[in-house]
């Protein structure tokens, strides 16, 4: 079985010297891990950083360093980028656009082959509100969404506040959430409530289930399975995916600490009664189909 993962933060580490070939202690993404785990699709985020701690110039410089790291660790083949020497298609994503002052500034970044962009991180910005600072999508935010859509870039609402979430849902063709879990299971502000999940289902988006313990509400396979089963109960078998947050969080569910561990969790779900059809959609099929859409 193959696997897709919508979100990792390896580029932040790589920009600071971490190696794909010789991983540091605690590093989740490496050649051995992705090959051992059967990974075939990986969202690699260029993270903006915290706007309360960094200036716009510092955030933009950090993102540019991560873009350079992405180019260094990947190679082009048949018009797509792959982790060098592997079969893992590497999707470049932007996590937070807090450094932007205009839509024109974004165009230079999009030329790097961006597959998706999250409008904000945990702070409200010039585009809209965040999970911690709710506000509606702004006029500039709408302009950015329109630009992303014209360029074929998917819009990631993982960190968007509820008002911005619904505003984007009303004006965007391909919205999704790269890494979050279910609020009905774990009441964390980054998790989605049932109404948001139903909206994603209606819009044929994606929800990448995160392995981060605070989102899961516990550190066991069983607790993570509760989130997956809740989405299935809502009719969401076609939106489920993984969005581990590897190399971006300090607490993952036990047994899911590196990319090599996807197969063990999939086998657990199969033994707990998940059908092969649903399991294939969760592990790979839904994510692959979504990013194949134009």
C-alpha positions as CSV (number, residue, x, y, z in Angstrom):
1,X,0.0,0.0,0.0
2,X,1.2,3.5,-0.8
3,X,0.8,6.6,1.4
4,X,0.3,10.3,1.0
5,X,1.0,13.0,3.7
6,X,-0.4,16.5,3.1
7,X,1.9,18.3,5.6
8,X,5.4,18.1,7.0
9,X,7.8,20.8,8.2
10,X,11.0,19.2,7.1
11,X,12.0,22.2,5.0
12,X,12.3,24.3,8.2
13,X,14.8,21.8,9.5
14,X,16.6,21.5,6.1
15,X,17.0,25.2,5.9
16,X,18.9,25.0,9.1
17,X,21.2,22.2,8.0
18,X,19.2,19.0,8.6
19,X,20.0,16.2,6.2
20,X,17.6,14.0,4.2
21,X,20.2,11.3,4.0
22,X,21.5,11.4,7.5
23,X,18.7,12.3,9.8
24,X,19.1,14.0,13.2
25,X,17.7,12.4,16.4
26,X,13.9,13.0,16.3
27,X,13.8,13.7,12.6
28,X,10.7,12.2,11.0
29,X,11.4,12.7,7.3
30,X,14.5,11.1,5.8
31,X,15.3,8.8,2.9
32,X,15.1,5.7,5.0
33,X,11.8,6.7,6.6
34,X,10.0,7.6,3.4
35,X,11.2,4.6,1.5
36,X,10.4,2.2,4.4
37,X,7.0,3.7,4.9
38,X,5.9,3.4,1.3
39,X,5.4,7.2,0.9
40,X,4.5,8.4,-2.6
41,X,3.2,12.0,-2.1
42,X,4.4,14.5,0.5
43,X,3.3,18.1,1.2
44,X,6.5,20.0,2.1
45,X,5.7,23.3,3.9
46,X,7.7,26.6,3.7
47,X,6.6,28.0,7.0
48,X,6.3,31.8,7.5
49,X,7.0,31.9,11.2
50,X,5.3,33.9,14.0
51,X,4.4,37.4,12.9
52,X,4.6,38.6,16.5
53,X,8.3,37.6,16.7
54,X,9.5,38.2,13.1
55,X,9.3,41.2,10.8
56,X,7.8,40.8,7.3
57,X,11.3,40.9,5.9
58,X,12.5,38.2,8.3
59,X,9.6,35.9,7.4
60,X,10.1,36.3,3.7
61,X,13.8,35.6,4.0
62,X,13.0,32.4,6.0
63,X,10.5,31.2,3.4
64,X,13.1,31.9,0.6
65,X,15.7,29.8,2.5
66,X,13.1,27.0,2.8
67,X,12.4,27.2,-1.0
68,X,16.1,26.8,-1.6
69,X,16.1,23.8,0.7
70,X,13.2,22.3,-1.3
71,X,15.1,22.7,-4.6
72,X,18.2,21.2,-3.0
73,X,16.5,18.1,-1.7
74,X,14.3,17.4,-4.7
75,X,14.8,16.7,-8.4
76,X,12.5,17.3,-11.4
77,X,11.2,14.4,-13.5
78,X,8.4,14.5,-16.0
79,X,7.4,18.0,-14.9
80,X,7.1,17.1,-11.2
81,X,9.4,17.4,-8.2
82,X,10.5,14.3,-6.3
83,X,12.5,13.8,-3.2
84,X,15.9,13.1,-4.8
85,X,16.5,9.5,-5.7
86,X,13.0,8.4,-4.5
87,X,9.5,7.8,-5.9
88,X,8.1,10.4,-3.5
89,X,6.4,13.3,-5.3
90,X,7.2,16.4,-3.3
91,X,4.5,19.1,-3.3
92,X,5.8,22.5,-2.3
93,X,3.3,24.3,0.0
94,X,3.3,27.7,1.7
95,X,2.2,27.7,5.3
96,X,1.1,31.2,6.2
97,X,1.3,34.3,3.9
98,X,1.8,36.8,6.8
99,X,4.8,38.4,5.0
100,X,2.7,39.6,2.0
101,X,1.6,43.2,1.5
102,X,0.1,42.7,-1.9
103,X,-0.9,39.9,-4.3
104,X,1.9,40.9,-6.6
105,X,4.5,39.9,-4.0
106,X,3.0,36.4,-4.0
107,X,3.7,35.9,-7.8
108,X,7.4,35.5,-7.3
109,X,6.9,32.7,-4.8
110,X,4.3,30.9,-7.0
111,X,6.9,30.7,-9.8
112,X,8.7,28.1,-7.7
113,X,5.9,25.6,-8.5
114,X,3.7,25.9,-5.4
115,X,1.0,23.2,-5.1
116,X,-1.0,24.8,-2.2
117,X,-0.9,27.8,0.1
118,X,-2.3,28.4,3.6
119,X,-3.4,31.9,3.9
120,X,-2.4,32.4,7.5
121,X,-0.7,30.7,10.5
122,X,-2.0,31.2,14.0
123,X,-2.3,35.0,13.8
124,X,-4.8,37.1,11.9
125,X,-3.1,38.9,9.0
126,X,-3.9,41.1,6.0
127,X,-5.8,38.3,4.4
128,X,-8.1,37.2,7.1
129,X,-8.6,35.7,10.6
130,X,-6.9,32.8,12.2
131,X,-8.1,30.1,14.7
132,X,-6.8,32.3,17.5
133,X,-7.8,35.7,16.1
134,X,-11.1,35.2,14.2
135,X,-12.0,37.7,11.4
136,X,-13.5,37.6,8.0
137,X,-11.6,37.3,4.7
138,X,-10.3,40.7,3.6
139,X,-10.4,42.3,0.2
140,X,-6.7,41.4,-0.2
141,X,-7.5,37.9,1.0
142,X,-10.1,37.5,-1.8
143,X,-7.5,38.9,-4.3
144,X,-5.0,36.3,-3.1
145,X,-7.5,33.4,-3.3
146,X,-8.4,34.5,-6.9
147,X,-4.7,34.6,-7.8
148,X,-4.0,31.2,-6.3
149,X,-7.0,29.7,-8.2
150,X,-5.9,31.2,-11.5
151,X,-2.4,29.6,-11.0
152,X,-3.9,26.2,-10.1
153,X,-2.7,26.4,-6.5
154,X,-5.0,24.8,-3.8
155,X,-6.1,26.9,-0.9
156,X,-5.3,25.4,2.6
157,X,-7.5,26.5,5.5
158,X,-5.7,24.6,8.2
159,X,-5.1,27.7,10.3
160,X,-8.0,29.8,9.2
161,X,-10.6,31.2,11.7
162,X,-14.2,30.1,11.2
163,X,-15.3,33.3,9.4
164,X,-12.4,33.2,7.0
165,X,-13.0,29.5,6.6
166,X,-16.6,30.0,5.4
167,X,-15.7,33.1,3.3
168,X,-13.2,31.1,1.4
169,X,-15.5,28.1,1.0
170,X,-17.9,30.5,-0.7
171,X,-15.4,31.8,-3.3
172,X,-12.9,29.0,-3.8
173,X,-13.0,26.0,-6.1
174,X,-10.5,23.7,-4.3
175,X,-10.3,24.4,-0.6
176,X,-8.9,21.8,1.8
177,X,-7.4,21.5,5.3
178,X,-3.9,19.9,5.3
179,X,-3.5,19.1,9.0
180,X,-6.3,19.2,11.7
181,X,-8.6,16.9,13.5
182,X,-12.2,16.8,14.8
183,X,-13.5,19.2,17.4
184,X,-16.3,16.9,18.5
185,X,-13.6,14.4,19.6
186,X,-11.0,16.8,20.9
187,X,-12.0,20.4,21.7
188,X,-8.9,22.1,20.3
189,X,-9.2,25.4,18.4
190,X,-7.3,24.0,15.5
191,X,-9.8,21.2,15.0
192,X,-12.8,21.4,12.7
193,X,-16.4,21.2,14.0
194,X,-19.0,19.0,12.3
195,X,-20.4,21.9,10.2
196,X,-17.0,22.6,8.8
197,X,-16.4,19.0,8.0
198,X,-19.7,18.7,6.3
199,X,-18.8,21.8,4.2
200,X,-15.6,20.2,3.2
201,X,-17.5,17.1,2.2
202,X,-19.9,19.2,0.1
203,X,-17.0,21.0,-1.6
204,X,-15.1,17.7,-2.2
205,X,-12.1,18.9,-0.3
206,X,-9.6,17.1,2.0
207,X,-9.0,16.8,5.7
208,X,-5.5,15.7,6.6
209,X,-5.7,13.9,10.0
210,X,-2.8,15.1,12.2
211,X,-0.7,12.9,14.4
212,X,-0.1,15.8,16.8
213,X,-1.1,14.7,20.3
214,X,-2.9,17.9,21.4
215,X,-5.1,17.7,18.2
216,X,-5.7,14.0,18.8
217,X,-6.5,14.4,22.5
218,X,-4.3,11.5,23.4
219,X,-1.2,9.6,22.2
220,X,-2.7,6.3,21.2
221,X,-3.7,4.7,17.9
222,X,-7.2,4.3,19.3
223,X,-7.6,8.0,20.1
224,X,-6.5,8.9,16.5
225,X,-9.0,6.4,15.1
226,X,-11.8,8.1,16.9
227,X,-11.2,11.2,14.7
228,X,-11.2,9.1,11.5
229,X,-14.3,7.3,12.4
230,X,-16.2,10.5,13.3
231,X,-15.4,11.9,9.8
232,X,-16.6,8.6,8.3
233,X,-19.8,8.8,10.3
234,X,-20.4,12.2,8.8
235,X,-20.0,10.7,5.3
236,X,-16.5,11.8,4.7
237,X,-14.7,8.8,3.3
238,X,-13.8,10.8,0.2
239,X,-12.1,13.7,2.1
240,X,-10.0,11.7,4.6
241,X,-6.2,11.9,4.3
242,X,-3.1,12.1,6.5
243,X,-1.5,15.4,7.4
244,X,1.0,14.3,10.0
245,X,2.8,17.6,10.8
246,X,6.0,15.6,11.0
247,X,9.1,17.7,11.9
248,X,6.8,20.5,12.9
249,X,5.4,19.3,16.2
250,X,7.1,17.9,19.3
251,X,4.5,15.3,20.3
252,X,3.1,12.7,17.9
253,X,0.9,9.7,18.6
254,X,2.9,6.8,20.0
255,X,4.0,4.6,17.1
256,X,3.7,7.4,14.6
257,X,7.0,9.3,15.1
258,X,8.5,8.9,11.6
259,X,7.2,8.4,8.0
260,X,8.3,4.8,8.3
261,X,5.3,4.1,10.6
262,X,2.4,4.7,8.2
263,X,2.0,0.9,7.3
264,X,1.7,-0.1,11.0
265,X,-1.1,2.3,11.6
266,X,-2.9,1.3,8.4
267,X,-2.7,-2.4,9.5
268,X,-4.1,-1.4,12.9
269,X,-7.1,0.3,11.1
270,X,-7.6,-2.8,8.9
271,X,-7.6,-5.1,11.9
272,X,-10.2,-2.8,13.6
273,X,-12.5,-3.3,10.6
274,X,-11.8,-0.6,8.1
275,X,-12.5,-1.8,4.6
276,X,-9.7,-2.0,2.1
277,X,-11.6,0.5,-0.1
278,X,-11.8,3.2,2.7
279,X,-8.3,2.4,3.8
280,X,-6.8,3.0,0.4
281,X,-8.7,6.3,0.1
282,X,-7.4,7.5,3.5
283,X,-3.8,6.4,2.9
284,X,-3.3,7.6,-0.6
285,X,-6.3,7.7,-3.0
286,X,-8.1,10.8,-1.8
287,X,-5.0,13.0,-1.6
288,X,-3.7,11.8,-5.0
289,X,-7.1,12.5,-6.7
290,X,-7.4,15.9,-5.1
291,X,-4.0,17.2,-6.3
292,X,-4.6,15.7,-9.7
293,X,-7.7,18.0,-10.1
294,X,-7.1,21.1,-12.2
